[in-house]
Amino acid sequence: MAGYTNRLRVLFVSSEIFPLAKTGGLADVCSSLPIALTREGDIDMMLMMPGYDSVFEVIRDWDEIAVLPDLPGGPARLLLGTMPDSDLQIVLLDQPQAFRRPGGLYIDEHGKEWADNAQRFAALCHAAVELAMGRVLPYWRADIIHCNDWHTALIPVLLSAQPGRRPRTIFTLHNLAYQGLCPAELLGQLGLPESCFSFDGPEYFGQISFLKGGLVFADKLTTVSPSYAKEIASAEFGMGLEGVLARRKADLVGILNGIDDTVWNPRIDPALPGCYGADDLANKSECKAALQRDWGLETDIGAPLLVFAARLEAQKMADILLEILPELMARPRLQIAMIGQGAHDLQVGFAAASAQTPGRIAARIAYREDWAHQLLAAGDILLHGARFEPCGLTPMYAMRYGAVPIVRAVGGLKDSVTAVDEASLATGRASGFQFQAATAAGLLDAIDHALSLFSQRENWRKIQQAGMRKDFSWHRPTAQYRQLYDELAAVA
């Protein structure tokens, strides 16, 4: 690594990175974006994340590079390894008492947030600062730290207290709804100086907000779509932080996420019983028949199959979907297949609906990566309602697989899905359906609009093909991120 000294050195920190740990789109982005950024070879990228049990199941070879005895939550080691299927190096915060435990990444086995989440992710932030400042590896010091979501948002706060030359910071906001709030009494346990607890710091209505700290102290802010960047400066979508975001408007850029178009590619997807592309969709019917058979749905290739793959929570309008299931079952032959986990009452409700309507509703209250691929390959229509949506990767995946998305016209959904109307259909640009109101009526109207066109095979094929041919690669987003990196490096 000593020979890389002339390359721009970036420490990319996230709480989850696919395939090591994943709860949602954050992990996918934090896997594929660094790979895309390093393709030209002039960035020396190092990843960093916590050491969950799942990480050690994927990467088994690690070198200990440091022992950090005084982190929040207790002592830890830093381990250096290499990502699977790439040569990217990754540093792991190995703090077993904090991260190697049953349950989820952020919640326990009963669905409740870990009581020590603040200490856990403060430890990650402190460790990242040590690494970035060159106090761990003598031959590696970061020029830029790229922070992702609230779990890493204390990094810019902590760096502000470091003497001398400091790395510049980018904070990417993936979802404003998760702010990392905790009691002010934890200030000392988190290793934060009392002087930072103010209106111009992470103080938020008498609490500590990790997220606000990142928004205030980072040099540049990004979020994951242009529309979401505009929305979050409003009271409707700002989650109480619209004032902070308005003050940082000049430093905030909305960059629509890309996707890994080799992982999400129906032409070569090993999870599918038959592969296909925009020019030959024949095997999509094979995928549909296989899923109907394997998931206990009636084998009916001509039946419209609606699919849902998202967290079972209000943000995704899962409550509205559960509410309208009886009305959807009144539509002849219509089928629904879904995967997801989340709110307990929604899990129970969808499981009950599946049991009560065998052959037409199949609900798997879980998430598996291969199921997600198979679901989109089999589906005719993706249901992706949202009360708010920073980006929305699943509709992008769906379009690649010829599953036409129905989305609410908010955030990145508005930016990525070209709504069906007379003009877009005539010009071959229409790739999905949008609705405005986050209501049962709004979603039902959009579904009925989609079903009316589903019966028009020629028009439906045009919509499918338009979506499958959209460019959701990382080419354009990485150019935008690279420009930000260069701007920061120029003033470092």
C-alpha positions as CSV (number, residue, x, y, z in Angstrom):
1,M,0.0,0.0,0.0
2,A,2.9,2.3,0.4
3,G,3.0,2.7,-3.4
4,Y,-0.5,4.2,-3.4
5,T,0.5,7.5,-1.7
6,N,-0.4,9.6,-4.8
7,R,-3.9,8.3,-5.0
8,L,-6.9,10.0,-3.3
9,R,-7.4,8.0,-0.1
10,V,-11.0,7.6,1.0
11,L,-12.4,5.9,4.1
12,F,-15.9,4.7,3.4
13,V,-17.8,4.0,6.6
14,S,-21.2,2.3,6.9
15,S,-23.1,0.2,9.4
16,E,-23.9,-2.4,6.8
17,I,-22.3,-3.5,3.5
18,F,-23.6,-6.3,1.2
19,P,-22.9,-9.3,1.3
20,L,-21.5,-9.0,4.8
21,A,-24.6,-7.6,6.5
22,K,-27.8,-6.2,5.1
23,T,-31.2,-4.9,6.3
24,G,-32.0,-2.8,3.2
25,G,-30.8,-0.6,0.4
26,L,-28.1,1.0,2.5
27,A,-26.0,-2.2,2.3
28,D,-26.4,-2.5,-1.5
29,V,-25.3,1.1,-2.1
30,C,-22.4,0.8,0.3
31,S,-21.2,-2.3,-1.6
32,S,-21.6,-1.2,-5.2
33,L,-20.8,2.5,-4.9
34,P,-17.2,2.0,-3.6
35,I,-16.5,-0.6,-6.4
36,A,-17.8,1.8,-9.0
37,L,-15.7,4.7,-7.6
38,T,-12.5,2.7,-7.7
39,R,-12.9,1.4,-11.2
40,E,-10.6,4.1,-12.7
41,G,-7.9,3.1,-10.3
42,D,-7.0,6.6,-8.9
43,I,-8.9,6.2,-5.6
44,D,-7.5,4.2,-2.8
45,M,-10.7,3.2,-1.0
46,M,-10.9,1.5,2.3
47,L,-14.2,0.3,3.7
48,M,-15.1,0.1,7.4
49,M,-18.0,-1.4,9.3
50,P,-18.8,-3.3,12.5
51,G,-18.0,-6.9,13.1
52,Y,-21.3,-8.7,13.2
53,D,-21.4,-12.5,13.3
54,S,-22.5,-12.5,9.6
55,V,-19.3,-10.8,8.6
56,F,-17.1,-13.5,9.9
57,E,-19.2,-16.1,8.1
58,V,-18.3,-14.5,4.8
59,I,-14.7,-13.3,5.3
60,R,-12.5,-15.7,7.4
61,D,-9.0,-14.2,6.9
62,W,-8.3,-11.1,9.0
63,D,-5.2,-9.4,10.3
64,E,-5.3,-7.5,13.6
65,I,-4.0,-4.0,13.0
66,A,-4.9,-2.3,16.3
67,V,-6.3,-2.6,19.8
68,L,-8.4,0.2,21.0
69,P,-8.9,-0.1,24.7
70,D,-11.0,3.0,25.5
71,L,-13.9,3.0,23.0
72,P,-17.5,3.6,24.1
73,G,-18.9,0.2,25.1
74,G,-15.5,-1.2,25.9
75,P,-12.3,-2.4,24.3
76,A,-12.1,-3.5,20.6
77,R,-9.8,-4.6,17.9
78,L,-9.5,-3.4,14.3
79,L,-9.1,-6.2,11.8
80,L,-8.1,-5.8,8.2
81,G,-9.4,-8.0,5.4
82,T,-10.5,-8.0,1.8
83,M,-14.0,-7.9,0.4
84,P,-15.2,-11.0,-1.4
85,D,-15.3,-10.7,-5.2
86,S,-13.2,-7.5,-5.2
87,D,-9.8,-6.3,-4.0
88,L,-11.3,-3.6,-1.8
89,Q,-9.8,-3.6,1.7
90,I,-12.1,-3.5,4.7
91,V,-11.5,-2.6,8.3
92,L,-13.7,-4.3,10.8
93,L,-14.5,-3.0,14.3
94,D,-14.3,-6.2,16.3
95,Q,-16.1,-5.4,19.5
96,P,-17.9,-8.7,20.4
97,Q,-19.8,-7.4,23.4
98,A,-21.5,-4.8,21.1
99,F,-21.9,-6.5,17.8
100,R,-21.7,-10.3,18.1
101,R,-25.1,-11.0,19.6
102,P,-28.4,-12.7,18.5
103,G,-31.0,-10.6,16.8
104,G,-30.7,-8.0,14.1
105,L,-28.1,-5.3,13.4
106,Y,-30.1,-2.7,15.2
107,I,-32.9,-4.6,17.0
108,D,-33.1,-7.5,19.3
109,E,-34.9,-10.8,18.6
110,H,-38.1,-9.2,20.0
111,G,-38.0,-6.4,17.5
112,K,-36.9,-3.7,19.9
113,E,-33.9,-1.4,19.3
114,W,-30.8,-2.4,21.2
115,A,-30.6,-0.2,24.3
116,D,-26.9,0.5,23.7
117,N,-27.2,1.5,20.0
118,A,-25.7,4.9,20.7
119,Q,-22.6,3.5,22.4
120,R,-22.2,0.8,19.7
121,F,-22.1,3.3,16.8
122,A,-20.2,5.9,18.7
123,A,-17.5,3.3,19.0
124,L,-17.5,2.8,15.3
125,C,-17.2,6.6,14.8
126,H,-14.3,6.9,17.2
127,A,-12.5,4.0,15.6
128,A,-13.0,5.5,12.2
129,V,-11.4,8.8,13.3
130,E,-8.4,6.9,14.7
131,L,-7.9,5.1,11.3
132,A,-8.5,8.2,9.2
133,M,-6.1,10.3,11.1
134,G,-3.3,7.8,10.4
135,R,-3.0,6.6,14.0
136,V,-3.6,2.9,13.1
137,L,-1.8,2.2,9.9
138,P,1.5,4.2,9.5
139,Y,1.2,4.1,5.7
140,W,-2.5,5.1,5.4
141,R,-4.2,8.3,6.3
142,A,-7.5,9.4,4.8
143,D,-7.9,12.5,2.6
144,I,-11.7,12.1,2.8
145,I,-14.1,10.2,5.0
146,H,-17.4,9.2,3.4
147,C,-20.0,8.7,6.1
148,N,-23.3,7.0,5.6
149,D,-26.4,7.6,7.7
150,W,-26.8,8.3,11.4
151,H,-24.6,5.4,12.5
152,T,-21.5,7.3,11.2
153,A,-22.7,10.8,11.8
154,L,-20.6,11.5,14.8
155,I,-17.4,11.2,12.7
156,P,-17.5,14.8,11.5
157,V,-18.3,16.0,15.1
158,L,-15.4,14.1,16.5
159,L,-13.0,15.3,13.7
160,S,-13.9,18.9,14.5
161,A,-12.0,18.5,17.8
162,Q,-8.9,17.0,16.2
163,P,-5.8,19.2,16.1
164,G,-3.9,19.9,12.9
165,R,-4.8,18.8,9.4
166,R,-8.0,16.7,9.3
167,P,-9.6,14.6,6.6
168,R,-12.5,16.3,4.8
169,T,-15.9,14.7,5.2
170,I,-18.9,13.8,3.1
171,F,-22.1,12.7,4.9
172,T,-24.6,10.8,2.8
173,L,-28.1,10.9,4.1
174,H,-29.9,7.7,3.1
175,N,-33.0,8.1,5.3
176,L,-33.8,11.2,7.4
177,A,-36.3,9.2,9.5
178,Y,-33.6,7.4,11.4
179,Q,-31.8,10.0,13.4
180,G,-29.9,8.2,16.2
181,L,-31.5,10.0,19.1
182,C,-30.4,9.3,22.6
183,P,-30.5,11.0,26.0
184,A,-28.2,13.9,26.7
185,E,-26.9,12.1,29.8
186,L,-24.9,9.8,27.5
187,L,-22.7,12.6,26.2
188,G,-19.7,11.4,28.3
189,Q,-20.3,7.8,27.5
190,L,-20.2,8.6,23.8
191,G,-16.9,10.4,24.1
192,L,-18.3,13.8,23.1
193,P,-17.1,17.0,24.7
194,E,-19.7,19.1,26.5
195,S,-18.8,22.0,24.3
196,C,-20.4,20.3,21.3
197,F,-23.8,19.9,22.9
198,S,-25.5,23.0,21.6
199,F,-27.9,24.3,19.0
200,D,-25.0,24.4,16.5
201,G,-24.1,20.8,17.2
202,P,-25.8,17.5,17.8
203,E,-28.3,18.9,20.4
204,Y,-31.9,18.3,19.3
205,F,-34.7,19.3,21.7
206,G,-32.6,18.4,24.7
207,Q,-31.4,15.1,23.2
208,I,-28.4,14.0,21.3
209,S,-29.0,13.5,17.6
210,F,-26.2,11.7,15.8
211,L,-27.8,12.7,12.5
212,K,-27.9,16.4,13.3
213,G,-24.3,16.3,14.2
214,G,-23.4,15.0,10.8
215,L,-25.6,17.5,9.0
216,V,-24.0,20.4,10.9
217,F,-20.3,19.4,10.9
218,A,-19.7,17.5,7.6
219,D,-18.1,19.5,4.8
220,K,-20.4,18.2,2.1
221,L,-23.9,16.6,2.4
222,T,-25.5,14.3,-0.2
223,T,-28.7,12.5,-0.3
224,V,-29.8,9.7,-2.6
225,S,-32.1,11.5,-5.1
226,P,-32.6,15.1,-6.4
227,S,-36.2,15.2,-5.4
228,Y,-35.5,14.0,-1.8
229,A,-32.9,16.7,-1.5
230,K,-35.6,19.3,-2.2
231,E,-38.3,17.6,-0.1
232,I,-36.3,17.4,3.1
233,A,-35.9,21.2,3.3
234,S,-39.7,21.3,3.9
235,A,-41.7,20.8,7.1
236,E,-43.6,17.8,5.5
237,F,-40.5,15.7,4.9
238,G,-37.8,17.4,7.1
239,M,-38.5,15.4,10.2
240,G,-37.8,18.4,12.4
241,L,-34.4,19.1,10.7
242,E,-35.6,21.2,7.8
243,G,-34.1,24.3,9.3
244,V,-30.7,22.7,9.6
245,L,-30.9,21.4,6.0
246,A,-32.1,24.8,4.7
247,R,-29.0,26.4,6.3
248,R,-26.8,23.8,4.6
249,K,-28.5,24.1,1.2
250,A,-25.4,25.2,-0.6
251,D,-23.5,22.1,0.5
252,L,-26.3,19.6,-0.1
253,V,-26.5,17.6,-3.4
254,G,-29.1,15.1,-4.4
255,I,-27.5,12.2,-6.4
256,L,-29.8,9.4,-7.5
257,N,-28.4,6.0,-6.5
258,G,-27.3,3.5,-9.0
259,I,-27.5,-0.3,-8.8
260,D,-25.1,-3.1,-9.3
261,D,-26.2,-4.1,-12.8
262,T,-24.2,-7.3,-12.8
263,V,-25.9,-8.6,-9.6
264,W,-29.3,-7.4,-10.7
265,N,-29.3,-8.7,-14.3
266,P,-32.0,-11.2,-15.4
267,R,-29.8,-12.3,-18.3
268,I,-27.2,-13.9,-16.0
269,D,-29.0,-14.3,-12.6
270,P,-28.1,-17.6,-11.1
271,A,-31.1,-17.4,-8.7
272,L,-33.6,-17.7,-11.6
273,P,-34.9,-20.9,-13.1
274,G,-34.6,-19.3,-16.6
275,C,-32.8,-16.1,-17.7
276,Y,-34.1,-13.5,-20.1
277,G,-33.7,-10.0,-21.4
278,A,-35.7,-7.1,-22.8
279,D,-35.6,-8.5,-26.3
280,D,-36.7,-12.0,-25.3
281,L,-39.0,-12.2,-22.3
282,A,-40.1,-15.9,-22.8
283,N,-38.3,-17.2,-19.7
284,K,-40.0,-14.6,-17.5
285,S,-43.1,-16.8,-17.8
286,E,-41.0,-19.8,-16.6
287,C,-39.9,-17.8,-13.6
288,K,-43.6,-16.9,-12.9
289,A,-44.7,-20.5,-13.1
290,A,-41.9,-21.7,-10.9
291,L,-42.7,-19.2,-8.2
292,Q,-46.4,-19.9,-8.3
293,R,-45.6,-23.6,-7.9
294,D,-43.0,-23.2,-5.2
295,W,-45.0,-20.6,-3.2
296,G,-48.3,-22.4,-3.3
297,L,-50.1,-20.0,-5.7
298,E,-52.5,-21.2,-8.4
299,T,-50.5,-22.0,-11.6
300,D,-52.0,-19.4,-13.9
301,I,-49.5,-17.7,-16.2
302,G,-52.1,-15.3,-17.4
303,A,-53.1,-14.1,-13.9
304,P,-51.7,-10.7,-12.9
305,L,-49.1,-11.3,-10.2
306,L,-48.5,-8.4,-7.9
307,V,-45.3,-8.5,-5.8
308,F,-44.1,-6.7,-2.7
309,A,-40.6,-6.8,-1.3
310,A,-39.9,-4.2,1.4
311,R,-40.0,-3.6,5.1
312,L,-43.4,-4.0,6.7
313,E,-43.8,-0.6,8.1
314,A,-45.8,2.6,7.6
315,Q,-43.1,4.3,5.4
316,K,-43.6,1.6,2.8
317,M,-47.5,1.9,3.1
318,A,-47.5,-1.8,4.1
319,D,-50.5,-0.9,6.4
320,I,-52.4,0.4,3.4
321,L,-51.6,-2.7,1.4
322,L,-52.9,-4.9,4.2
323,E,-56.0,-2.8,4.4
324,I,-56.9,-3.2,0.7
325,L,-56.2,-6.9,0.4
326,P,-59.9,-7.9,0.5
327,E,-60.7,-5.4,-2.3
328,L,-57.8,-6.7,-4.3
329,M,-59.1,-10.3,-3.9
330,A,-62.3,-9.1,-5.6
331,R,-60.3,-8.6,-8.8
332,P,-60.5,-11.8,-10.9
333,R,-57.5,-14.1,-10.9
334,L,-55.2,-11.5,-9.3
335,Q,-52.4,-12.9,-7.1
336,I,-50.0,-11.4,-4.6
337,A,-46.6,-12.7,-3.5
338,M,-44.6,-10.9,-0.9
339,I,-41.5,-10.9,1.4
340,G,-40.7,-8.7,4.3
341,Q,-40.3,-8.2,8.0
342,G,-41.1,-5.3,10.3
343,A,-44.0,-4.2,12.6
344,H,-45.4,-7.2,14.5
345,D,-49.0,-6.4,13.7
346,L,-48.3,-6.2,10.0
347,Q,-46.4,-9.5,10.1
348,V,-49.3,-11.2,11.8
349,G,-51.8,-9.6,9.4
350,F,-50.1,-10.6,6.2
351,A,-49.4,-14.1,7.5
352,A,-53.1,-14.5,8.3
353,A,-54.2,-13.2,4.9
354,S,-51.9,-15.7,3.2
355,A,-53.3,-18.6,5.4
356,Q,-56.9,-17.5,4.7
357,T,-56.5,-17.0,1.0
358,P,-54.4,-20.0,-0.2
359,G,-53.5,-20.0,-3.9
360,R,-53.9,-16.2,-4.3
361,I,-51.8,-14.7,-1.5
362,A,-48.4,-16.0,-0.6
363,A,-46.6,-14.1,2.2
364,R,-43.1,-15.0,3.5
365,I,-42.4,-13.0,6.6
366,A,-38.7,-13.0,6.1
367,Y,-36.1,-11.7,3.7
368,R,-33.7,-13.7,1.5
369,E,-31.7,-12.3,-1.3
370,D,-32.6,-15.2,-3.7
371,W,-36.3,-14.8,-2.9
372,A,-36.1,-11.1,-3.9
373,H,-34.5,-11.9,-7.2
374,Q,-37.1,-14.7,-7.9
375,L,-40.0,-12.5,-6.8
376,L,-39.1,-9.7,-9.3
377,A,-38.5,-12.1,-12.1
378,A,-41.9,-13.7,-11.6
379,G,-43.9,-10.6,-10.9
380,D,-45.9,-8.6,-13.4
381,I,-46.4,-5.6,-11.1
382,L,-44.3,-4.3,-8.2
383,L,-46.2,-2.6,-5.4
384,H,-44.0,0.1,-3.8
385,G,-46.1,2.7,-2.0
386,A,-44.3,5.1,0.2
387,R,-45.2,7.9,2.5
388,F,-41.7,9.2,1.8
389,E,-38.8,7.5,-0.1
390,P,-35.3,8.9,-0.3
391,C,-34.4,6.7,-3.3
392,G,-36.1,3.4,-3.7
393,L,-33.8,0.7,-5.1
394,T,-36.4,-2.0,-5.4
395,P,-38.4,-0.3,-8.2
396,M,-35.1,0.0,-10.1
397,Y,-34.4,-3.7,-9.6
398,A,-38.0,-4.4,-10.6
399,M,-37.7,-2.5,-13.9
400,R,-34.5,-4.4,-14.7
401,Y,-36.6,-7.6,-14.3
402,G,-39.6,-6.5,-16.3
403,A,-41.8,-6.1,-13.2
404,V,-43.6,-2.8,-13.8
405,P,-43.6,-0.7,-10.6
406,I,-46.4,1.2,-9.0
407,V,-45.0,3.9,-6.9
408,R,-46.0,7.0,-5.1
409,A,-44.6,10.2,-6.7
410,V,-42.2,11.1,-4.0
411,G,-38.4,11.3,-3.6
412,G,-36.3,9.0,-5.7
413,L,-39.4,7.1,-6.9
414,K,-40.5,10.3,-8.8
415,D,-36.9,10.5,-10.3
416,S,-36.5,6.9,-11.4
417,V,-40.0,5.8,-12.7
418,T,-41.3,7.5,-15.8
419,A,-45.1,7.7,-15.3
420,V,-47.4,6.1,-17.8
421,D,-49.5,8.7,-19.6
422,E,-50.6,9.2,-23.1
423,A,-47.4,11.0,-24.2
424,S,-44.9,8.7,-22.4
425,L,-46.7,5.6,-23.7
426,A,-46.7,7.0,-27.3
427,T,-42.9,7.8,-27.2
428,G,-41.9,4.5,-25.5
429,R,-40.6,6.1,-22.3
430,A,-43.3,5.0,-19.8
431,S,-41.8,2.6,-17.3
432,G,-44.3,2.5,-14.4
433,F,-47.3,4.0,-12.6
434,Q,-47.3,6.9,-10.1
435,F,-50.0,8.0,-7.7
436,Q,-50.1,11.1,-5.6
437,A,-52.0,10.5,-2.3
438,A,-50.7,8.1,0.3
439,T,-54.2,6.6,0.7
440,A,-55.9,3.3,0.0
441,A,-57.9,5.0,-2.8
442,G,-54.7,6.4,-4.4
443,L,-53.0,3.0,-4.4
444,L,-56.1,1.2,-5.6
445,D,-56.6,3.6,-8.5
446,A,-53.0,3.1,-9.6
447,I,-53.4,-0.7,-9.4
448,D,-56.6,-0.6,-11.5
449,H,-54.8,1.6,-14.0
450,A,-52.0,-0.9,-14.3
451,L,-54.4,-3.8,-14.6
452,S,-56.2,-2.1,-17.4
453,L,-53.0,-1.9,-19.4
454,F,-51.8,-5.4,-18.3
455,S,-54.6,-6.7,-20.5
456,Q,-53.2,-4.7,-23.5
457,R,-50.3,-7.0,-24.2
458,E,-48.6,-4.8,-26.8
459,N,-48.6,-1.7,-24.6
460,W,-47.6,-3.7,-21.5
461,R,-44.6,-5.1,-23.3
462,K,-43.6,-1.6,-24.3
463,I,-43.7,-0.5,-20.6
464,Q,-41.7,-3.5,-19.5
465,Q,-39.0,-3.0,-22.2
466,A,-38.7,0.7,-21.4
467,G,-38.0,-0.1,-17.8
468,M,-35.6,-2.9,-18.6
469,R,-33.6,-0.6,-20.9
470,K,-33.2,2.3,-18.4
471,D,-29.7,3.0,-17.4
472,F,-29.5,2.6,-13.6
473,S,-25.7,1.9,-13.6
474,W,-23.4,3.8,-11.3
475,H,-21.7,5.6,-14.2
476,R,-23.4,9.0,-13.8
477,P,-23.7,9.0,-9.9
478,T,-20.0,8.1,-9.5
479,A,-19.0,11.0,-11.7
480,Q,-21.0,13.3,-9.4
481,Y,-19.4,11.8,-6.3
482,R,-16.0,12.0,-7.8
483,Q,-16.5,15.7,-8.5
484,L,-17.3,16.2,-4.8
485,Y,-14.3,14.3,-3.8
486,D,-12.1,16.4,-6.0
487,E,-13.6,19.6,-4.7
488,L,-12.9,18.5,-1.1
489,A,-9.4,17.3,-1.9
490,A,-8.5,20.6,-3.5
491,V,-9.1,22.5,-0.2
492,A,-7.9,19.8,2.2
